[in-house]
């Protein structure tokens, strides 16, 4: 029997990535990356509208970049591998989320209409568009006041990044764009629409980003009317009530999409999915008990459970949201790799940079090597890893970083290690929150950008959590995950798989190297973790705490209120 | 009338400094510095005993370096100024304290005896010799248990740097050296002994470092016996009960001392004094109300009062200890300039160092320039300035540094400014402690190494404390102060002065530039100060707080207890 292949396309923040995967064993045969021509649009619109400046916290994308990814990266992997399109049994995609856009009824992005190209609200709002905070605040306030039952599935608070916050911002600031939009849709579903000609909406983004659940659907028209009377029928007018299950087929490639990608017309296309969530089966996790931590600039934690539980401060829980038949829990840490990067760039003296230059390595490598020489607890330092706020369990963007324990002898690698440890303590708080709520976490698999490069970090996570840490074998679990869902969309009849679990069993692998907690380290880290939790509660749980007051003072200082 | 001159000799940590001063107006005519040949001895004894390694926290000096200072620097200033020794009406000295040594009955340092030169305990113990902490702990415990009345004059705790802690360490670790020592004496008094041939003991070091007071003398033999039976008669056996008042004459130069210094035999010599304390009259402060802050690696605060008050956490209060007729209060911050230096060396990224190199300035200058652009409160940061522990008002060496409020946008100059501010908040806590105890602080004069170089720092101190900050005109207030006391020791009959106040009036000056608090800055800093005080109390007043536990964990980690 000839080999069968699946294509996964991962739509990231700066680029799109296609991977061609052997369905039999998950081998990644070829990879191609397309850097978005218009990248992240966060200062001004692309030409000829580059006179339109964006306000702070905006982050847009150009949907044409998504199509260019299909057109550039997919043919490239076929070509590089010398694989015939006839041997590709399916294509799947994963996307950042919530990344959403307004379109016409036929799926044309409003920003591609000549008369709307100069309107910022006509473009794709990227996941990290943070300008809808006032709208998120309003949603949270109205939901809390009305006692909306869905609120607790999201740890009591929804994010400014999510679907209806962004929708409400369009309505607030550009009602004519809201009016012109026949559809408001996740970019994930939009690209699948472009491939298949069929508008589907996946239950992963609907569940995690648009407050939808299998049992209760979307929030009620009454709720939306309470936010704004014009929003009452937003679901029926601009979305759809039929939601497609991940792990199923959205449709097949159209003639046009086949021409674009170089694949065959009729090739099955998987229902759209999300980068973090597809990483779970791509990390060989399709059952309860093993937490997947996607580690990069931030951490995202995915955990499966048999039952619905209310877990403090989680980002969300969605039935069938990660693997059909199970509850998929998501939690997160809003700053991890980007805190380490901040430190390396902003707080490391020249000697370490020079050492890195001499050795031809990154300054992180030098810091890690020095930090690895320290014993747990030896630095006398502890930090709160809130440089970018706290996503779980406190769900509070206004918190900030803290380091305590410095002496005149404190050196940069000691602080660096304290920062690594702080993110590990943050993960342990999340693990403990799940376990307290009755969702067990027996072991952990890490994937993403950080784990394969940072052995010290992995060992610290194992030592701090007291759990075995494995690392996904793939360096590109989102793209692999997308291909894995493609194989499920193809199904056994085409040489694919009958279920996500089965596909994962064959296509996902772990690195042979695992990180076992060292008892003595775990003991001392448990002591330090108690200190972390004390500081965490002291600084994080007081609604009028020091960090909040510092923010308020900073705000006034920046606005020049009461300042000469 | 021909000009009359006084010589002040300032014995610092790394060098001795002589200054020749015009008695009429305090003009510093010539200055010479002698860097100690043996510097600070903190790793091994000088040759030929460089095989003797010192333990951690030891810091010794060689008394020969003090004599070499007289022999090198005093002739040099006379020569440089072209002043005839006959026009020098007196010589005074100031010293670091407590810096003490064991000698024979004739004043020969034990470390100058051939058979004891290889014994570390035979050498001078420098003020920053910190190895006597166990002995200080024992003194504090026994004093507290016995309810020793003198304890509250020292904020409830004496330091490991002080006289009897060092004495007890000699007894504990080298009883044969203790036995051989006919005298235990402050180096300040020892150098005066070398000049005059007369053993005197000044009331400043006796009061601030050896628990002596004019009314009660030294602690009782019962107390010393409770520490160690062998110590019962330490005062009568090794010290003396007659204490000389600062501002008086210790004696006159011997023939030998005249030959050494190039001054005339019979030149009056002032009773020894301490660097920080002589800085008060040298900063034109001889009356209650104005605090003197000697700012350098650490801050020392000197304040005069009409009455004896118990001020929380002060270092000490000594009647007649700074200016005869008044109570002299001392408080301190154990880390100031050395925290800024730590930051500049350990936590500033290459770009600022490169900028400094390009401009041919110190990296501090670049940081200060950038920090000066910020408004108070704008960084959103606050710090606790305890990198080197807290001297006042908490009197706790085990406390450590804290910074809170970091975000991914935080830059080095913001942290730098937060550290400057933290030391200013620390000074305000001390000012408030004095005022709460009924000792008024209406204005402040700064002197020492930092104020003349750091305008931003001065402005921040003024803004934070809400008080006018002046800066002493002299860049070497200790040496000037020593000369000022020399002029008093000479007295009016020789062209000097009748009192410290009169001498100060003529010889001490302030810079024309003063720093006035800006109302708007003071308002916002008062808000931030409340946050500082909350953190100060939270982290500093809990005897089993986070910082203490981090220290305990660190200690165990370093000792490898419970660590693989």
Interface residues (C-beta under 8 A of the other chain):
Chain A: X335 X338 X339 X342 X345 X346 X347 X348 X349 X350 X353 X375 X376 X377 X378 X379 X380 X381 X382 X387 X388 X400 X401 X402 X403 X404 X405 X406 X407 X408 X410 X411 X412 X415 X518 X519 X520 X521 X523 X524 X527 X528 X531 X534 X535 X538 X539 X546 X547 X549 X550 X551 X553 X554 X556 X557 X558 X560 X562 X563 X564
Chain B: X335 X338 X339 X342 X345 X346 X347 X348 X349 X350 X353 X375 X376 X377 X378 X379 X380 X381 X382 X387 X388 X400 X401 X402 X403 X404 X405 X406 X407 X408 X410 X411 X412 X415 X518 X519 X520 X521 X523 X524 X527 X528 X531 X534 X535 X538 X539 X546 X547 X549 X550 X551 X553 X554 X556 X557 X558 X560 X562 X563 X564
